[in-house]
Amino acid sequence: MKNKWLLALTLAFVISMTQAVAPVQAMVGENPDCISPKVVQLKGEMEKVWIDHTIWTRSYIVSAISNRPDQKDVLDRLMRNQQDIGNVIKPYYGEAAGNKLADLMREHIRIAVKIVAAAKAGNQSEVDKLEADWHKNADDIAKFLSAANPNWQFKELQDMLYTHLQLITEIVVSCIKGDWKADIAATDKNEIHMIHLADILTEGIVKQFPEKF
């Protein structure tokens, strides 16, 4: 009798739990606002590489302007970040496309390195020339990405990249002047801006490849 009572109680518990879980599962499956683990993973990976981009770019600027002995090591780490950015898109666009983006991003950094040196030397004419090259490179990055994904609009990406260049310029100028509050403010803005860019890229990939998520 006791065993029958325990069996009945167990069955009642199982049925009640099943009834409680079923509506939750149905809601998750039907709710368009639910984010899949794969989307969360991509969002995290994308944001990390672009946050790293802001961190190591600023670290290089400080190191170069201050003549720190870690300048080469910081630049090496910054260059590795450009490959990290390319690697994030490889699962969706392939090895060649990821490496192409990394090449374009490395050129972005090579020009930035020259700009820092010219600005530090007070050579404004050289800075102006290099900034034109910098914006041309930004155009190339925006063209490459917008050609790969119809959800990535060229003008939106171009505007995002141009703003990034402006914020980096503000950091360089502030560091040369020793205006650390302005440097910190521009760095904060740049980080938030790059997270926004990362989210635009993530959203575009999810829309283009819904079957992967």
C-alpha positions, 0 to 999 in steps of 0.5 A, spaced: 500 500 500 505 504 501 509 503 495 502 504 491 502 511 494 509 513 493 508 511 485 502 515 485 505 521 488 511 520 483 506 520 477 503 526 480 509 530 481 512 528 474 505 530 470 505 537 474 512 538 472 511 536 465 505 541 465 509 547 468 515 546 463 511 545 456 508 552 456 515 555 457 518 550 452 512 553 447 513 560 449 521 559 447 519 556 441 514 561 439 517 568 441 521 571 436 525 575 441 528 569 444 536 569 442 539 562 440 545 560 444 549 561 437 547 568 436 549 570 443 556 566 442 557 570 435 555 577 439 560 575 444 566 573 439 564 579 435 564 584 440 570 582 443 575 583 437 572 590 436 573 592 444 580 589 443 581 593 437 580 599 441 584 597 447 590 595 443 590 601 438 590 606 444 595 602 448 599 602 441 598 610 441 600 611 448 606 607 447 609 610 441 608 617 444 611 615 450 617 612 447 615 606 451 620 599 451 613 595 449 612 599 443 613 593 438 610 588 443 604 592 443 604 593 435 605 585 434 598 584 439 595 589 435 596 586 428 594 579 431 587 583 433 586 584 425 587 577 424 582 575 430 577 580 426 578 576 420 577 570 423 570 571 426 567 572 419 570 565 416 565 560 418 560 564 414 564 567 408 570 562 408 578 562 409 579 567 403 574 572 405 576 572 412 584 573 411 582 579 406 578 583 411 584 581 416 589 584 410 585 590 410 585 591 417 592 591 418 593 596 412 588 600 417 593 599 423 599 600 418 597 607 416 595 609 423 602 607 426 605 612 420 600 617 423 602 617 430 609 618 428 608 624 423 603 627 428 608 626 434 614 629 429 609 635 428 609 634 420 601 636 419 602 635 411 604 628 412 598 627 417 593 630 412 596 625 406 596 619 411 589 621 413 586 621 406 589 614 405 586 612 412 579 614 409 580 610 402 582 604 406 576 605 410 572 605 404 575 599 401 573 595 408 566 598 407 566 596 400 568 589 401 563 588 407 557 591 404 559 586 397 559 580 402 552 581 405 546 585 403 544 587 410 551 591 411 549 598 407 556 601 405 554 608 407 552 606 414 559 602 415 563 608 411 560 612 417 561 608 422 569 607 420 570 614 419 567 616 426 572 611 428 578 614 425 576 621 428 575 618 435 582 615 434 585 622 431 582 625 438 586 620 442 592 621 438 592 629 439 590 628 446 595 624 448 600 628 444 598 634 448 597 631 455 590 632 455 588 625 459 581 627 460 580 628 453 584 622 451 579 618 456 573 621 453 575 619 446 577 612 448 570 611 452 566 613 446 570 609 441 569 603 445 562 604 445 562 606 438 566 599 436 561 595 440 555 598 436 559 596 429 560 589 432 552 589 433 551 591 426 555 586 423 552 580 428 545 582 426 547 582 418 550 575 419 544 572 423 539 575 418 543 573 412 544 566 415 538 564 419 539 557 418 546 557 422 542 560 428 
